[in-house]
Amino acid sequence: MDMLKGDQIAEADLTEWRKLAQGLHARYLVDDFGAGVRFVQAVGEAGDALGHHPSVSIGSGHVDLKLVSADAVYRDDEGTEHVVEWVTRLDVDLARRITEIAADHGIAADPTSVSVIELGLDTARSATIAPVWAVLLTGDAAAQGHGSPSDEIRDATGRVPNLWFGDADGHATSRQRFHVEVYVAPEVAEQRIAAAVAAGGTIVDDSDAPSLTVIADQDGNTGVVCVDASAAAGD
């Protein structure tokens, strides 16, 4: 099934879901663990009917859900097809069904609280170093390029954050190579950035805002606040 572009996701108007990194994410607030289990059971039955299921995490007072297809089809500029992890129509259909289930159970969503962490490593030799990081992070060499046409490291079981490789000059002087990327809902990005600045951080690059805003701490270490603005409803 073809991967969906940002505008197609936005047109779906999934008010309780946010597109972060590769997938759709939602948080539902529950009164207790038992209510969460009953909700997840209903979600599982809906997934059985569609032949597709979300990743689920039940916490104290909430249920977190992620929807992504492991076999989405991406076509590059030359028309070559790649199988990637991304949102497809199947994810959108199940997201809508889960929203209906939540309403039936009297469960409210908290879409502004969703977040995803990824790791970035700047290098001029991703193909060379990626095998090391694949086995170090996941224990599985197949994690290199899993669900991606690049050397990106993705654990199929979701145990660790994805690691992607950015471009770096192979002759550049030593500097920070690792950084953290924090994906947030579009409506909270400005608040998150302001809070980081109020805590002593500095905006060092907002040329790609609101999609990417680079923040440095007092020691010069950088992190990036990320928003998938293209998939935001109303944009």
C-alpha positions as CSV (number, residue, x, y, z in Angstrom):
1,M,0.0,0.0,0.0
2,D,1.3,3.4,-0.9
3,M,2.7,5.7,1.8
4,L,0.6,8.8,2.4
5,K,2.1,12.3,2.0
6,G,1.7,15.0,4.6
7,D,-1.2,16.7,2.9
8,Q,-3.1,13.4,2.5
9,I,-2.7,12.8,6.3
10,A,-3.8,16.4,7.0
11,E,-6.9,15.9,4.8
12,A,-7.9,12.9,6.9
13,D,-8.5,15.3,9.8
14,L,-7.5,12.9,12.6
15,T,-8.2,15.3,15.4
16,E,-7.1,12.9,18.1
17,W,-3.9,11.8,16.4
18,R,-0.6,13.5,15.5
19,K,2.0,12.5,12.9
20,L,5.3,12.3,14.6
21,A,8.4,10.9,12.8
22,Q,7.2,7.9,10.7
23,G,3.8,7.2,12.4
24,L,0.5,8.4,13.8
25,H,0.5,8.8,17.6
26,A,-2.3,9.2,20.1
27,R,-2.7,9.3,23.9
28,Y,-6.0,8.4,25.6
29,L,-6.7,9.2,29.2
30,V,-8.2,6.4,31.3
31,D,-9.4,6.2,34.9
32,D,-7.5,3.1,35.9
33,F,-5.5,0.2,34.5
34,G,-8.6,-1.9,34.0
35,A,-10.3,0.7,31.9
36,G,-7.1,0.9,29.8
37,V,-7.1,-2.9,29.3
38,R,-10.7,-2.9,28.2
39,F,-10.1,-0.1,25.7
40,V,-7.0,-1.9,24.3
41,Q,-9.0,-5.1,24.0
42,A,-11.6,-3.3,21.9
43,V,-8.9,-1.7,19.8
44,G,-7.4,-5.2,19.3
45,E,-10.7,-6.5,18.0
46,A,-11.0,-3.6,15.6
47,G,-7.4,-4.3,14.4
48,D,-8.3,-8.0,13.9
49,A,-11.1,-6.9,11.6
50,L,-8.8,-4.8,9.5
51,G,-5.8,-7.1,9.7
52,H,-3.7,-4.3,11.2
53,H,-2.8,-3.3,14.8
54,P,-1.2,-0.4,16.6
55,S,1.7,-0.6,19.0
56,V,0.4,-0.1,22.6
57,S,1.7,1.1,25.9
58,I,-0.4,1.3,29.0
59,G,0.7,3.6,31.8
60,S,-0.8,5.2,34.9
61,G,-3.9,6.9,33.6
62,H,-3.1,6.7,29.9
63,V,-2.9,4.4,26.9
64,D,-0.4,5.4,24.2
65,L,-1.0,4.1,20.6
66,K,1.2,4.2,17.5
67,L,0.1,3.4,14.0
68,V,2.5,2.7,11.2
69,S,2.7,0.3,8.3
70,A,5.9,-1.8,7.9
71,D,5.3,-2.3,4.2
72,A,4.4,1.1,2.9
73,V,5.6,1.8,-0.7
74,Y,7.7,4.8,-1.4
75,R,8.7,5.8,-4.9
76,D,11.8,7.9,-5.4
77,D,12.4,10.5,-8.1
78,E,13.5,7.8,-10.5
79,G,10.3,5.8,-9.9
80,T,12.1,3.1,-8.0
81,E,9.9,1.5,-5.3
82,H,11.1,1.1,-1.7
83,V,9.3,-0.7,1.1
84,V,9.4,1.6,4.1
85,E,7.8,2.2,7.5
86,W,5.3,5.0,7.1
87,V,1.6,5.9,7.3
88,T,-0.7,4.3,4.8
89,R,-4.5,4.5,4.3
90,L,-4.8,1.4,6.5
91,D,-3.4,3.4,9.4
92,V,-5.8,6.3,8.8
93,D,-8.8,3.9,8.7
94,L,-7.8,2.2,12.0
95,A,-7.1,5.6,13.6
96,R,-10.7,6.7,12.7
97,R,-12.0,3.4,14.1
98,I,-10.1,3.8,17.4
99,T,-11.4,7.4,17.8
100,E,-14.9,5.9,17.6
101,I,-14.1,3.2,20.1
102,A,-12.7,5.8,22.5
103,A,-15.9,7.8,22.2
104,D,-17.9,4.6,22.9
105,H,-15.9,4.0,26.1
106,G,-16.1,7.6,27.2
107,I,-12.4,8.1,26.9
108,A,-10.8,11.4,26.0
109,A,-7.7,12.0,24.0
110,D,-4.8,14.2,24.9
111,P,-3.1,14.8,21.5
112,T,-0.8,17.6,22.7
113,S,1.1,15.3,25.0
114,V,2.4,12.9,22.4
115,S,6.1,12.9,21.7
116,V,8.8,10.8,20.0
117,I,12.6,10.8,20.6
118,E,15.0,10.0,17.8
119,L,18.8,10.2,17.7
120,G,20.9,11.9,15.0
121,L,24.6,11.2,14.3
122,D,26.4,13.4,11.8
123,T,28.9,11.5,9.7
124,A,30.5,11.3,6.3
125,R,30.6,7.5,6.5
126,S,27.2,6.2,7.4
127,A,27.5,3.0,5.4
128,T,30.8,2.2,7.2
129,I,29.7,2.9,10.8
130,A,26.0,1.9,10.6
131,P,26.7,-1.8,11.1
132,V,28.4,-1.0,14.4
133,W,25.4,1.0,15.6
134,A,22.9,-1.6,14.3
135,V,24.3,-4.4,16.5
136,L,25.2,-2.1,19.4
137,L,21.7,-0.6,19.7
138,T,19.5,-3.6,18.7
139,G,21.7,-6.7,18.6
140,D,20.5,-7.3,15.0
141,A,22.5,-6.3,11.9
142,A,19.2,-6.2,10.0
143,A,18.3,-3.1,11.8
144,Q,20.4,-1.1,9.4
145,G,18.1,0.2,6.7
146,H,15.1,-1.5,8.3
147,G,12.0,0.3,7.0
148,S,14.1,3.0,5.3
149,P,16.0,3.4,2.0
150,S,18.9,4.9,4.0
151,D,21.4,3.4,6.5
152,E,19.1,4.5,9.4
153,I,18.9,2.2,12.4
154,R,15.4,1.1,13.3
155,D,14.6,-1.6,15.8
156,A,11.7,-3.6,14.5
157,T,10.4,-4.2,18.0
158,G,10.6,-0.5,19.0
159,R,12.9,-1.0,22.0
160,V,15.2,1.8,21.3
161,P,14.9,5.2,19.5
162,N,15.7,5.3,15.8
163,L,19.2,6.5,14.9
164,W,19.6,8.4,11.6
165,F,22.7,9.7,10.0
166,G,23.1,13.4,8.9
167,D,25.8,14.7,6.6
168,A,29.1,15.8,8.0
169,D,32.4,16.9,6.4
170,G,34.8,14.0,6.8
171,H,37.7,16.5,7.4
172,A,35.8,18.8,9.8
173,T,37.3,19.4,13.3
174,S,35.9,17.5,16.2
175,R,32.6,18.7,17.4
176,Q,29.3,17.4,18.7
177,R,28.2,14.6,16.4
178,F,25.2,13.2,18.3
179,H,22.1,15.1,19.0
180,V,18.5,14.4,20.2
181,E,15.4,15.1,18.1
182,V,12.2,15.7,19.9
183,Y,9.0,15.3,17.8
184,V,6.1,17.1,19.3
185,A,2.5,18.0,18.3
186,P,2.5,21.2,16.2
187,E,0.4,23.2,18.7
188,V,2.9,22.8,21.5
189,A,6.2,23.4,19.6
190,E,6.3,27.1,20.3
191,Q,5.7,26.5,24.0
192,R,8.3,23.8,24.2
193,I,10.9,26.0,22.5
194,A,10.1,29.0,24.8
195,A,10.4,26.8,27.9
196,A,13.8,25.6,26.7
197,V,15.0,29.2,26.2
198,A,13.6,30.2,29.6
199,A,15.6,27.4,31.1
200,G,18.8,28.9,29.7
201,G,18.8,27.4,26.2
202,T,19.5,29.3,23.0
203,I,17.9,29.1,19.5
204,V,20.9,28.5,17.2
205,D,19.0,27.8,14.0
206,D,15.3,28.3,13.1
207,S,15.7,28.7,9.4
208,D,13.6,25.5,8.9
209,A,11.0,26.4,11.6
210,P,8.4,25.2,12.4
211,S,9.6,21.9,11.0
212,L,13.0,22.0,12.7
213,T,14.3,24.4,15.5
214,V,17.8,23.8,16.8
215,I,18.3,24.6,20.5
216,A,21.7,24.7,22.3
217,D,22.2,24.3,26.0
218,Q,24.7,26.4,28.0
219,D,27.6,24.0,27.1
220,G,26.8,24.2,23.4
221,N,25.1,20.8,23.1
222,T,22.3,20.9,20.6
223,G,18.9,19.2,20.2
224,V,16.1,19.7,17.7
225,V,12.4,20.4,18.2
226,C,10.7,18.7,15.3
227,V,7.2,19.2,13.9
228,D,5.6,17.5,10.9
229,A,3.8,20.6,9.8
230,S,2.8,19.1,6.4
231,A,0.6,16.5,8.1
232,A,-1.1,19.0,10.5
233,A,-4.8,19.4,10.0
234,G,-5.8,22.8,8.6
235,D,-2.3,23.4,7.1
